[in-house]
Amino acid sequence: MLRGADQMSDRPLFTIRPVAAALAVALVALAAGPATAAGETLAIRGRIIHTMAGDPIPDGVVVVTDGRIVAVGPAATVAVPADARVLEAAVVTPGLIDAHCVVGLSGYLNQDEDQDQLDASEPVQPELRALDAYNSRERLVEWVRGFGVTTLHTGHAPGTLVSGQTMVVKTAATAGVLKPTAMVAVTLGDAGRAQGEKKAPGTRAKSVAMLRTELAKGVEYRRKQADPDPEKRPAPDLRLEALARIVAGEWPLLVTADRATDIEAALRVAEEFGIRIVLDSAAESHLLVDRIRAAGVPVILHPTMKRAGSGETENASFETAATLRKAGIPVALQSGYESYVPKTRVVLFEAGVASANGLTIPEALATITIDAARILGVADRIGSLEPGKDADLALFDGDPFEYTTHCTGVVIDGAVVANEPR
């Protein structure tokens, strides 16, 4: 049973305490099995509902039928069907979105057999699909769902020049894949160098030259495939097919680049080939605000809790999200990739840290809901609570960014997939 609003404490819902220690406070995983009958009507009431499509609604209600939201508004004005199952919480938000992770490919056991997030045998492998490696029943999927995360942008990790395709998927095993291929992951900088048997690319210049060469191959393959004579068209090639879709603008590159010099290189390549890119991690993006804004490129920022202070992230800042957003650059937050157990961070905590470092609470919540959905190209389905959208919701017993708060319920596609902590 979900906790009712009358069971909540009297403390303010939106008093922010420091949350840097939040990862040390382990919240237990929530029950995983769908508990809502198909077609069941839900009415989710909240003392505060953050729709992310307008102002928060005090004493609000969201009505759900057949997996879709049918009504949102004040409880005094929204009619609730008599047969609706009623859930209550202090705070209701859209289901949270992790804008970049490797969850479902990187497993919680931290053993070779459950680590499918990176194949370093070759430096360029755009044909590798996250879809073919994703494990919807991996325990880390369940774990992040227990914090209100209903959607993942997951796939091949940074670590090779072109590591493979990413995907957008919901965290319920029974839910569908939103995007089988969302982007193609590229790494510029130290992490993408000296890979494979040939230890290539070895330098930054070589990295960019190899990337440009591969994109040029995509342009040529696309040109030949358009030949009116079928006999003159090249044989199907998965690698070239992927590159052709990139240069055609169908798939953007997700470019992991932290140094300003690598970010600038990514922007030059995008301009040269007329392709779409999304900057990933981008620790020094605050040094290139005008350039990034002029290019119209969104940023999925490095996790705020990423260990910095040396190497390519030495200029990372807790305030970068606020700096970019103030400049009008679309920003989302991510959990990124942890090389050790539990193999992932939690975007709820990432946004909490950002809210203490320049973002307002609504702005911080946007980085893991509607703004993330827009960058991933799925805002027509998720990211806000509006009639017609997928019924993905997270329920909390207090301020979501307060480290003592619990996620008391998760709804995905209108099904209650997690409730009261065990």
C-alpha positions, 0 to 999 in steps of 0.5 A: 500500500502506498503511503497516504499524504496524511502519513507524511511529516510536517517538514517543508516539502522543498527545504534542500539539505546538502545531498552530497552524502546521499549515495551513502544512504542506501534506499532498498530496491522496490517491488518489481512485479506489475501490480495493475490489471490491464486497463485499470484506471488509476487516480494518483493524488499528490500534495504537490504535482510537478507536471513539468508542463506548467506550474506545480499543482497543489492538492492535485490528481492525475487520472490514468486509463489504458496506460495513458494520462487522461486528466491532470489538475486540482483534485477539486476540479478533476473528476475521478472515475468511481472505479479508479484505484487511488494512490496517494503521495506527498509529491508526484513527478513525471517518471525520471529519465537518465539521459545517459548510462550503461544500465542494462548492459553493465551488470551489478555483478561486476563480472566479465559475463555481465559487462557488455557495455564496451567492446574494445576489440576495434576502435570503430564499431557503429554497427553494434546495437545496445538493443542486442545486449540490453538485459531488461531484468538486470538487477540494476534496472530494478535498482534505479527504478526504485528511485523513480527512474522510468526511462534510460538512455543506455548503450555502449560506453565511452572508451573507443572512438566509435563504440556503438549505438545507444537506445531509449528504453523504459525500466519495466521489463514489460514496457516497450523500447522507445527508440531502438537506436537513439544515437551513436556513441563517440569518444574524443580525448584520452578515453578513446585513444590507443584501443584495439590490437593496433592501439589506434587512434594514438593521438587526438589528431588521429582520432578526429582524422579517423572519425572524419574518414568514417563519416566520409565513407558514410557519405560515399556509401549513401551516394552509391546506394541512391544509384537508380541502377540496382546492379551498381549499388554496393552490397549491404554493410552494417557498418556503412549503413550506420554511418550513412544514417548518421550523415543523413541526419537520422541518428545523431552522434553522442560525443563524449568529450571533456576537454575544450579542445575535444569539444571544439573538434566535435563541433568542427566535425559536425559543421563539416558534415552537417550532422547532428551531435549531442555533447556528452560529459563536457566537463569544460563546456562552461568555457565554450558557452557561446560556441556551443549555443551558436551551434545549437548543440545540447549537452548531457552533462557529466554526473555532478558526483563524477570524481574530478580534480585531475585529468580531463575532468579537472575543470569540472564544476557543480555549477556548469548545469546552471551556467549552460541553462542560463545561456539557453543551452539545453541540458540534461543530467546523467548517471554516466558510468561507474567502473566499480560496483554498483556500476551506476550512479542515480540521476535523482541525486545528481539533480539534487546536487545541481539544485544546490549549485545554481539551478532552481528546483524546477530547473533541476527537475527538468534536467531529468524529466522534460529537458532530457526527453526533448534532447532524446527526442521522446518528449511527445511520449514522456517527460511531463504529465499531460493528457495523451502522454504515457502514464509514467510517474514517480511518487515520493513521501517528501521533497525528491531531492531530500536525501531522507525522502523515499520513492514510494511508488513508480508507475510505468505505462499505467502499471504500478511496477513498484510501491512501498519500500520493503 
